[in-house]
């Protein structure tokens, strides 16, 4: 079972799975749907700070890379769904 850790930035970064991941892929430039993005998402899958990372990306309106297991397209879809619910 994965344990999620919710911490305030910037300390949560030290617990991120990507911190020690293979640097073959550039997390900030991984294009949605690419093999690089899918590999990054796989690393995120078991990350203990995945939720904190995703919330950070959503609240700072991050538009590049994979954060918390979501690429730009995933984050846009979530924002759109949230806007639809709020309307």
DSSP file (Angstrom, degrees, kcal/mol; ACC not computed):
  #  RESIDUE AA STRUCTURE BP1 BP2  ACC     N-H-->O    O-->H-N    N-H-->O    O-->H-N    TCO  KAPPA ALPHA  PHI   PSI    X-CA   Y-CA   Z-CA
    1    1 A X              0   0    0      0, 0.0     2,-0.4     0, 0.0    45,-0.0   0.000 360.0 360.0 360.0 138.0    0.0    0.0    0.0
    2    2 A X        -     0   0    0     45,-0.0     2,-0.5    46,-0.0    45,-0.1  -0.710 360.0-146.1 -86.5 134.5    1.3    3.5   -0.9
    3    3 A X        -     0   0    0     -2,-0.4     2,-0.4    43,-0.2    -1,-0.0  -0.894  12.4-142.9-100.2 125.8    1.3    6.0    1.9
    4    4 A X        -     0   0    0     -2,-0.5     2,-0.5    45,-0.1    45,-0.2  -0.708   9.6-157.3 -89.5 138.9    0.6    9.6    0.8
    5    5 A X        -     0   0    0     43,-4.8     2,-0.7    -2,-0.4    47,-0.4  -0.967   1.5-162.0-117.8 119.8    2.5   12.4    2.5
    6    6 A X        +     0   0    0     -2,-0.5     2,-0.3    45,-0.1    43,-0.1  -0.898  25.6 156.4-104.7 112.5    1.0   15.8    2.5
    7    7 A X        -     0   0    0     -2,-0.7     2,-0.3    42,-0.1     5,-0.0  -0.901  43.1-103.4-130.5 158.3    3.6   18.5    3.2
    8    8 A X    >>  -     0   0    0     -2,-0.3     3,-0.8     1,-0.1     4,-0.8  -0.597  58.8 -69.7 -81.0 144.6    3.9   22.1    2.5
    9    9 A X  T 34 S+     0   0    0      1,-0.3    -1,-0.1    -2,-0.3    44,-0.0  -0.382 109.7  25.7 -63.9 150.1    6.3   23.2   -0.2
   10   10 A X  T >4 S+     0   0    0     -3,-0.0     3,-1.5    -2,-0.0     4,-0.4  -0.995 116.7  57.3 -93.1  -0.7    9.2   23.2   -0.5
   11   11 A X  G X4 S+     0   0    0     -3,-0.8     3,-1.2     1,-0.3     4,-0.3   0.775  94.4  68.1 -62.5 -26.7    9.9   20.4    1.9
   12   12 A X  G >< S+     0   0    0     -4,-0.8     3,-1.7     1,-0.2     4,-0.5   0.801  84.6  73.1 -64.1 -26.5    7.7   17.9    0.0
   13   13 A X  G X  S+     0   0    0     -3,-1.5     3,-1.2     1,-0.3    -1,-0.2   0.828  86.3  62.9 -57.2 -33.1   10.1   17.9   -2.9
   14   14 A X  G <  S+     0   0    0     -3,-1.2    -1,-0.3    -4,-0.4    -2,-0.2   0.712 104.5  47.9 -68.5 -17.6   12.7   15.8   -0.9
   15   15 A X  G <  S+     0   0    0     -3,-1.7    33,-0.5    -4,-0.3    -1,-0.3   0.470  84.3 120.7 -97.4  -4.3   10.1   13.0   -0.7
   16   16 A X    X   -     0   0    0     -3,-1.2     3,-1.2    -4,-0.5     4,-0.5  -0.369  62.8-139.2 -68.0 135.4    9.2   13.0   -4.4
   17   17 A X  G >  S+     0   0    0      1,-0.3     3,-0.8     2,-0.2     4,-0.2   0.817 102.5  60.7 -61.4 -31.5    9.9    9.8   -6.4
   18   18 A X  G >  S+     0   0    0      1,-0.2     3,-0.7     2,-0.2    -1,-0.3   0.692  84.7  78.7 -72.4 -16.8   11.1   11.8   -9.3
   19   19 A X  G <  S+     0   0    0     -3,-1.2    -1,-0.2     1,-0.3    -2,-0.2   0.879 110.1  24.0 -58.3 -38.2   13.9   13.3   -7.2
   20   20 A X  G <  S+     0   0    0     -3,-0.8    -1,-0.3    -4,-0.5    -2,-0.2   0.239 100.1 120.5-111.1  11.1   15.9   10.1   -7.6
   21   21 A X  S <  S-     0   0    0     -3,-0.7     2,-0.1    -4,-0.2    -3,-0.1  -0.279  79.1 -78.9 -75.1 161.9   14.4    8.8  -10.8
   22   22 A X    >   -     0   0    0      1,-0.1     3,-0.7     2,-0.0    -1,-0.2  -0.390  36.3-143.1 -57.4 129.5   16.3    8.2  -14.0
   23   23 A X  T 3  S+     0   0    0      1,-0.2    -1,-0.1    -2,-0.1    -2,-0.0   0.109  71.8 111.0 -87.8  23.1   16.9   11.5  -15.7
   24   24 A X  T 3  S+     0   0    0      2,-0.0     2,-0.4    12,-0.0    -1,-0.2   0.832  76.2  53.5 -62.9 -31.2   16.4   10.1  -19.1
   25   25 A X  S <  S-     0   0    0     -3,-0.7     2,-0.9    11,-0.1     3,-0.1  -0.850  82.6-131.7-110.2 141.8   13.1   12.1  -19.4
   26   26 A X    >>  -     0   0    0     -2,-0.4     3,-0.8     1,-0.2     4,-0.8  -0.817  16.2-161.6 -90.9 108.3   12.7   15.8  -18.9
   27   27 A X  T 34 S+     0   0    0     -2,-0.9    39,-1.9     1,-0.2     3,-0.3   0.802  87.3  52.3 -61.8 -31.5    9.8   16.1  -16.5
   28   28 A X  T 34 S+     0   0    0     37,-0.2    37,-0.3     1,-0.2    -1,-0.2   0.725 116.9  36.7 -80.7 -20.6    9.2   19.7  -17.4
   29   29 A X  T <4 S+     0   0    0     -3,-0.8     2,-0.4    35,-0.2    -1,-0.2   0.315  76.9 133.5-113.4   7.8    9.1   19.2  -21.2
   30   30 A X     <  -     0   0    0     -4,-0.8    35,-0.3    -3,-0.3     2,-0.2  -0.454  53.7-135.0 -64.5 115.8    7.3   15.8  -21.4
   31   31 A X    >   -     0   0    0     -2,-0.4     3,-2.3     1,-0.1     6,-0.5  -0.508  28.1 -96.4 -74.3 136.8    4.7   16.3  -24.1
   32   32 A X  T 3  S+     0   0    0      1,-0.3    -1,-0.1    -2,-0.2     3,-0.1  -0.240 110.0  16.2 -52.3 134.9    1.2   14.9  -23.3
   33   33 A X  T 3  S+     0   0    0      1,-0.3    -1,-0.3    -3,-0.1     2,-0.1   0.320  97.8 126.5  83.8  -8.0    0.8   11.4  -24.8
   34   34 A X  S <> S-     0   0    0     -3,-2.3     4,-2.2     1,-0.1    -1,-0.3  -0.352  74.4-114.7 -79.1 162.5    4.5   10.9  -25.4
   35   35 A X  H  > S+     0   0    0      1,-0.2     4,-2.6     2,-0.2     5,-0.2   0.889 118.8  55.9 -60.6 -39.3    6.4    7.9  -24.1
   36   36 A X  H  > S+     0   0    0      1,-0.2     4,-2.3     2,-0.2    -1,-0.2   0.923 107.7  47.5 -60.1 -44.7    8.4   10.3  -21.8
   37   37 A X  H  > S+     0   0    0     -6,-0.5     4,-2.6     1,-0.2    -1,-0.2   0.911 112.2  49.5 -63.7 -42.3    5.1   11.5  -20.3
   38   38 A X  H  X S+     0   0    0     -4,-2.2     4,-1.9     2,-0.2    -2,-0.2   0.894 111.0  49.7 -65.2 -39.1    3.9    8.0  -19.7
   39   39 A X  H  X S+     0   0    0     -4,-2.6     4,-1.6     2,-0.2    -1,-0.2   0.903 111.2  49.5 -64.8 -40.9    7.2    7.0  -18.1
   40   40 A X  H  X S+     0   0    0     -4,-2.3     4,-2.0     1,-0.2    -2,-0.2   0.923 109.4  51.6 -63.3 -43.9    7.0   10.0  -15.8
   41   41 A X  H  X S+     0   0    0     -4,-2.6     4,-1.5     1,-0.2    -1,-0.2   0.864 105.5  56.2 -61.1 -36.5    3.4    9.2  -14.9
   42   42 A X  H  X S+     0   0    0     -4,-1.9     4,-0.5     1,-0.2    -1,-0.2   0.897 106.9  48.8 -63.6 -39.9    4.5    5.6  -14.0
   43   43 A X  H >< S+     0   0    0     -4,-1.6     3,-0.7     1,-0.2    -1,-0.2   0.898 110.6  52.1 -64.8 -39.5    7.1    7.0  -11.6
   44   44 A X  H >< S+     0   0    0     -4,-2.0     3,-2.0     1,-0.2    -1,-0.2   0.793  89.4  82.0 -65.2 -28.6    4.4    9.2  -10.1
   45   45 A X  H 3< S+     0   0    0     -4,-1.5    -1,-0.2     1,-0.3    -2,-0.2   0.820 104.5  27.2 -51.6 -39.3    2.0    6.3   -9.6
   46   46 A X  T << S+     0   0    0     -3,-0.7    -1,-0.3    -4,-0.5     2,-0.2   0.230  89.3 131.8-108.1  13.5    3.7    5.2   -6.3
   47   47 A X    X   -     0   0    0     -3,-2.0     3,-1.3    -4,-0.2     4,-0.2  -0.469  53.6-143.5 -70.7 132.1    5.1    8.6   -5.2
   48   48 A X  T 3  S+     0   0    0    -33,-0.5   -43,-4.8     1,-0.2     3,-0.2   0.677 100.6  42.5 -70.8 -16.2    4.3    9.4   -1.6
   49   49 A X  T 3> S+     0   0    0    -34,-0.2     4,-2.6   -45,-0.2    -1,-0.2   0.075  76.5 119.1-114.9  23.6    3.8   13.1   -2.3
   50   50 A X  H <> S+     0   0    0     -3,-1.3     4,-2.6     1,-0.2     5,-0.2   0.901  76.1  48.1 -55.6 -46.2    1.8   12.7   -5.5
   51   51 A X  H  > S+     0   0    0     -4,-0.2     4,-2.7     2,-0.2    -1,-0.2   0.923 112.4  48.0 -64.3 -45.4   -1.3   14.5   -4.2
   52   52 A X  H  > S+     0   0    0    -47,-0.4     4,-2.3     1,-0.2    -1,-0.2   0.904 112.7  49.9 -61.5 -41.7    0.7   17.4   -2.9
   53   53 A X  H  X S+     0   0    0     -4,-2.6     4,-2.3     2,-0.2    -2,-0.2   0.923 111.7  47.6 -62.3 -46.4    2.6   17.7   -6.2
   54   54 A X  H  X S+     0   0    0     -4,-2.6     4,-2.4    -5,-0.2    -2,-0.2   0.913 111.9  49.7 -63.1 -43.5   -0.7   17.6   -8.2
   55   55 A X  H  X S+     0   0    0     -4,-2.7     4,-2.8     1,-0.2     5,-0.2   0.899 109.2  53.0 -62.9 -40.4   -2.3   20.2   -5.9
   56   56 A X  H  X S+     0   0    0     -4,-2.3     4,-1.7    -5,-0.2    -2,-0.2   0.936 110.7  46.5 -59.2 -47.0    0.8   22.4   -6.3
   57   57 A X  H  <>S+     0   0    0     -4,-2.3     5,-2.6     1,-0.2     4,-0.3   0.896 115.2  46.5 -63.6 -40.4    0.6   22.2  -10.1
   58   58 A X  H ><5S+     0   0    0     -4,-2.4     3,-0.6     1,-0.2    -2,-0.2   0.895 114.4  45.6 -70.9 -39.9   -3.1   22.9  -10.1
   59   59 A X  H 3<5S+     0   0    0     -4,-2.8    -1,-0.2     1,-0.2    -2,-0.2   0.728 116.3  45.0 -78.5 -20.6   -3.0   25.8   -7.7
   60   60 A X  T 3<5S-     0   0    0     -4,-1.7    -1,-0.2    -5,-0.2    -2,-0.2   0.348 108.9-123.1-100.2   5.6    0.0   27.5   -9.5
   61   61 A X  T < 5 -     0   0    0     -3,-0.6    -3,-0.2    -4,-0.3     2,-0.1   0.877  37.3-168.1  55.5  42.3   -1.6   26.9  -12.9
   62   62 A X      < -     0   0    0     -5,-2.6    -1,-0.2    -6,-0.2     5,-0.1  -0.403  13.1-176.6 -62.3 131.3    1.5   24.9  -14.1
   63   63 A X        +     0   0    0     -3,-0.1     2,-0.4    -2,-0.1    -1,-0.1   0.417  54.7  67.1-113.5   0.7    1.3   24.5  -17.8
   64   64 A X  S    S-     0   0    0      7,-0.1   -35,-0.2     8,-0.1   -33,-0.1  -0.928  86.3  -8.8-125.3 147.1    4.4   22.3  -18.5
   65   65 A X  S    S-     0   0    0     -2,-0.4     2,-0.5   -37,-0.3   -37,-0.2   0.002  87.3 -46.8  77.6-173.8    5.5   18.8  -17.7
   66   66 A X        +     0   0    0    -39,-1.9     2,-0.4     5,-0.2     5,-0.2  -0.890  53.1 172.8-104.8 126.8    4.2   16.0  -15.5
   67   67 A X  B >   -A   70   0A   0      3,-2.6     3,-1.9    -2,-0.5   -17,-0.0  -0.997  69.0 -10.1-134.8 127.2    3.2   16.9  -11.9
   68   68 A X  T 3  S-     0   0    0     -2,-0.4   -14,-0.1     1,-0.3     3,-0.1   0.805 129.5 -53.5  57.3  30.9    1.5   14.5   -9.5
   69   69 A X  T 3  S+     0   0    0      1,-0.2     2,-0.4   -29,-0.1    -1,-0.3   0.580 117.4 107.9  82.0   9.7    0.9   11.9  -12.3
   70   70 A X  B <   -A   67   0A   0     -3,-1.9    -3,-2.6     4,-0.0    -1,-0.2  -0.967  52.3-155.3-124.1 135.7   -0.8   14.4  -14.6
   71   71 A X     >  -     0   0    0     -2,-0.4     4,-2.4    -5,-0.2     5,-0.2  -0.370  46.0 -84.3 -92.5-177.7    0.4   16.1  -17.8
   72   72 A X  H  > S+     0   0    0      1,-0.2     4,-2.4     2,-0.2     5,-0.2   0.887 129.6  49.9 -55.6 -44.1   -0.8   19.4  -19.1
   73   73 A X  H  > S+     0   0    0      1,-0.2     4,-2.3     2,-0.2    -1,-0.2   0.901 110.1  50.5 -64.9 -41.4   -3.8   17.8  -20.9
   74   74 A X  H  > S+     0   0    0      2,-0.2     4,-2.1     1,-0.2    -1,-0.2   0.916 111.9  47.7 -61.3 -43.8   -4.9   15.9  -17.7
   75   75 A X  H  X S+     0   0    0     -4,-2.4     4,-2.5     1,-0.2    -2,-0.2   0.898 110.9  50.8 -66.8 -39.9   -4.7   19.1  -15.6
   76   76 A X  H  X S+     0   0    0     -4,-2.4     4,-2.4    -5,-0.2    -1,-0.2   0.905 110.1  50.4 -62.9 -40.8   -6.7   21.1  -18.2
   77   77 A X  H  X S+     0   0    0     -4,-2.3     4,-2.5     2,-0.2    -2,-0.2   0.900 111.0  48.8 -63.8 -40.8   -9.4   18.4  -18.2
   78   78 A X  H  X S+     0   0    0     -4,-2.1     4,-2.4     2,-0.2    -2,-0.2   0.911 111.5  48.7 -66.5 -42.0   -9.6   18.5  -14.4
   79   79 A X  H  X S+     0   0    0     -4,-2.5     4,-2.3     2,-0.2    -2,-0.2   0.907 112.3  49.8 -62.9 -40.8   -9.8   22.3  -14.4
   80   80 A X  H  X S+     0   0    0     -4,-2.4     4,-2.2     2,-0.2    -2,-0.2   0.923 111.1  48.3 -63.8 -44.9  -12.6   22.1  -17.0
   81   81 A X  H  X S+     0   0    0     -4,-2.5     4,-2.1     1,-0.2    -1,-0.2   0.904 111.3  51.0 -62.3 -41.0  -14.5   19.4  -15.1
   82   82 A X  H  X S+     0   0    0     -4,-2.4     4,-2.2     1,-0.2    -1,-0.2   0.901 109.8  49.8 -63.2 -41.3  -14.2   21.5  -11.9
   83   83 A X  H  X S+     0   0    0     -4,-2.3     4,-1.3     1,-0.2    -1,-0.2   0.878 109.5  51.9 -65.3 -37.2  -15.5   24.6  -13.8
   84   84 A X  H  < S+     0   0    0     -4,-2.2    -2,-0.2     1,-0.2    -1,-0.2   0.896 111.0  47.2 -65.9 -40.1  -18.5   22.6  -15.1
   85   85 A X  H  < S+     0   0    0     -4,-2.1    -2,-0.2     1,-0.2    -1,-0.2   0.895 112.1  50.1 -67.7 -39.9  -19.3   21.4  -11.6
   86   86 A X  H  <        0   0    0     -4,-2.2    -1,-0.2     1,-0.2    -2,-0.2   0.737 360.0 360.0 -71.1 -23.0  -19.0   24.9  -10.2
   87   87 A X     <        0   0    0     -4,-1.3    -1,-0.2    -5,-0.2    -2,-0.2   0.484 360.0 360.0 -75.2 360.0  -21.3   26.4  -12.9
